[in-house]
Amino acid sequence: MNQNYKKILEVVEKAGLIALELQGDLQIRHKSDGIDISTQADHKIEEMLYKAVKKLFPEDGFWGEENEELREESEYIWYVDPIDGTKYFAAQIPLWSVSIARVKKGEKVPEFSAIYIPKEENLYYALKEQGAFLNNVKFKTKKHKSLDKITLAFDFSPSPVKSQNKFVYQKLPNIFNSFYRTRIFACGTLSTIWTSTGFFGCFIKYLQGTKQFNDVVAGLLIAQESGLNVDFQTLKNGLDRIIICDKELLSKVIEVIK
């Protein structure tokens, strides 16, 4: 790993520790939809990661969730979710993380990514064609062979386009009947990580737009480098669909949700 990526890992860990320090005295504000929230920790960490990226990779672009004025396009873009799972974070529930990913323009799976879970002191990261790591130890996921014996992680945020909601919701009965269990955590980074480590046997996410891509992008490379297949499809109805699972299961999963 080159030294600049190592420095990014150090910054991500430091960002997670700062989030823990701020967690006891949060300033919470609602976003424009009146549902989602952000805190001063989200903004502080995003600015911190932006400064680190621009210092180490000055020619790269940046795309975060909180500060539109920091967004820049380039051949390589760093997608950042300063705190994925802000509602959990604000409620003192330890289902949140700090994530960052470097993606070549026009591609979906990053070339480098990192996810830090401060409450567990676990740093996951991956480099393209070099493997997935947990606290500097390379790991591979275990194989799953049967849908009815695995737990599925499923994620979809309701869309303002009602036809998109109907498209997804009508698939749920077959999903519930095909997998052993289905879990919805509304934290894309943790869903991808726990699929990569084998706790979940499959992850399915329907998403709309770049904001939701931020939630999950860092985990795509970690999953792929752990040995899983990452299937990213843009559907005709305006939704994107991500399936992460063992390659031998992909056709069976698609049959369930067709």
N, C-alpha and C positions, 0 to 999 in steps of 0.2 A: 504494500500500500504506500502511495506517495505521501510525503510529509504534510501536504496541505489537507488531504483527507483526514489524516490523523488529528490535525488541529481542529477540523470541523467536529470530529467526535468529541474532543475535549470541550468544545463550546456547547455542544448539545447536552452533555452531562452537566456542565455548569448551569445551563439554562434551566434544567430540571430542578436543580437544587435551589435556584432563585425562586422558582415557582412554589416550592415547598415553603420557603420563608415567607412568601407573600400570601399564602393560602389562609392564614389566620386572620387577615384584615383586608378583605377584598372589597373593591369598589365595583359593583355590578351594574351594568347597563344593558337594556334590551336593544336588540338590533331593529332594523326597519320593519321586519315582519312581525314584531311584537312577541315572538316566541323564543327565538334564539337569543343567547346572552353572550357578552364578552366581559372581561375584567381588565384591570390595569396590568395584570400579569401577562395576559395574552399580548397586549400591545408592547410591553417592555421586552418580552422574549422575542417577539417578531423583529423588533428594531435591533436587538442584540445579534440575532442570526443574520440579519441583513448586513450589518457592519462587518461581520466576520466573512461573509461570502464576498462582499465587495473588496475587502482587503486581500483575500487569498485568491479570488477568481474575478478580477476587475472587469473582464470582458463578458462575463456571464450575466444573464438576466435573472430576475427574481419575481416570484409570485406568491404572496402571502394572503392570508384570509382577512387581516384586520386593516391594513393601511394601503389603500389604493394608490397613494402617492409614491409608494416604494416599488410599485410594479414596473418591471422593465422586460422587454422582449430581447432575445438574442439567439445565437445558435444553440446555446445550452441555457436552460432555465432551471433555477432552484425553486422547487415547490416546497412551501413551509406551512405546517400547521403548528403554531406555537404551543397550543394545548388542544389536542383532539380529545373531546369529552369534557368541554368546559362546564356543562351542567353537573356532571359527576364531580368535577374538581371543586366547584362552588359549594356543593353539598357534602364535601369531605368524604366522598365515596372514591376509593382508589382505582377507578376504571378510567384512567386518562394517561396521556403520554405526550412527549415532544417528538415531532417528526420532521425530517428534511430529506429531500431527494434531488439529485441532479439528473435532468432528463434532456436528451438531445431533441431539438425541435423536430416535430413530426412523429415522434415515437411516444409510446405509452409506458413501457417498462424502463426504469431509470438505469443509469450506468453506475451510480453509487447511491446508497440510501442508508439512513440510520433512524432508529426509533429508540427512545430512552423512556423507561418506565421508572420514575424516581422512587415510588413507594416500594418497589421490589429491588431497586438498585441494579436493574437489568438493562444492558445496552445491547440491542440487536443491530447488526449492520451487515451490508453485503456489497460486494463489488462484482460487476459483470464478469462472468466466466471465472471467478476466483472463489466463489463459495459464500455461504451464509454463516454468520458468527454470532454467538451469544457470549458476551464478556470475553472476547478474544479466543473463544474455543469454537472451531468449526463444527457445524451440526448438519444432519440430514433428517428429513421427516420420515416417519414410518409409513409403510404402505397400507392402504385400505382397499378392500376388494368388493365390498357389498354395501349398497346404499342403505339397506334396512338395518345395518349394524353400526352406522356412523351418525354423529351429531352434526347437523348443518348449522353454520352461521349465516344468517340472512339479514340483508340491510336494504331498506328503501325508505326515503323520506317523501311524504306525500307531495305530489306535484300540483301546481296551480292549474295544470291541464288535466281535466277530469278523465279524459280518454286514456291518458297514461296511467292514472291510478287504477282504472278499471282493468287495463291490460295486465298490470302486475297482480292485483288482488284476486283476479280469477284463477291465478295459478296456485294460490296458497293451499286449497284443499288437497290437490295432488301432491304438493310438496310435503304437507304434513303427513300424508298417508304413505309416502315413499321412503322417508328417512326415519331413523330411529327416534331422533328428537330434532327439533328446530329451535334455535335460540336467536333472539334479536337484541343486540347490545347497544346499537347506535353509536359504536365507536369503531370506525373502520380500521384504524391501525391495530387495535388489539385483536380484532377478528382475523386480520391477515396473519398476525404473529402467532396466534393460537392455532390457526390452521397449519402454519409452517412447522410448528413444533408437534403437531399430531393430535392435539386435544380435540379440535374439530377435524372432521374428515373432508369437509368441503365448505367453501365460502361463495355465496352468490350475492352480488350487489347490482341493483339498478340505480343509475345516477343520472343527474341532469347538470351538465355544465362543469366549468373549471372549479368552482368552489367545492363541489363534492369530490372532484378528482383529488384535490389537496388532501382530503381526509384519508385516502386509501393508497395513494401513489407510492409512498415509501415502502409499504409492505409488499408491493408487487415483485420487486426485485428480490427481496428476502425470501419470499415464497418460491420464486423461480429457482433461486440458487440453492434452496433447501431440497430441491428435487421434484417440486410440483409443477404442473402445467398451469400457465396463466393464459386464459382465453378472454380477450377483450374485443367486443363486437359493438359497432354502432348500428342501432336498429333503425328501421324506417320511420318509426313514430317519434323520433327525436330523443329517445333514451339511449344511453350506453349500458352495456351489460358486461359484468365481469364474473367469470367463474374460475375459481382456484381449486384444483383437486388433482388427484393422481391422474395421469394421462389416460390410463386404462378405464377410468370411470367417466371421462368427459362425455362420451356419446350417451351413456345412461342418464347423466344429469340433464343433458339437452333434451332427451326424450321426455323427461318429467316436466320440463318447463316450456315445451314447445307450444 
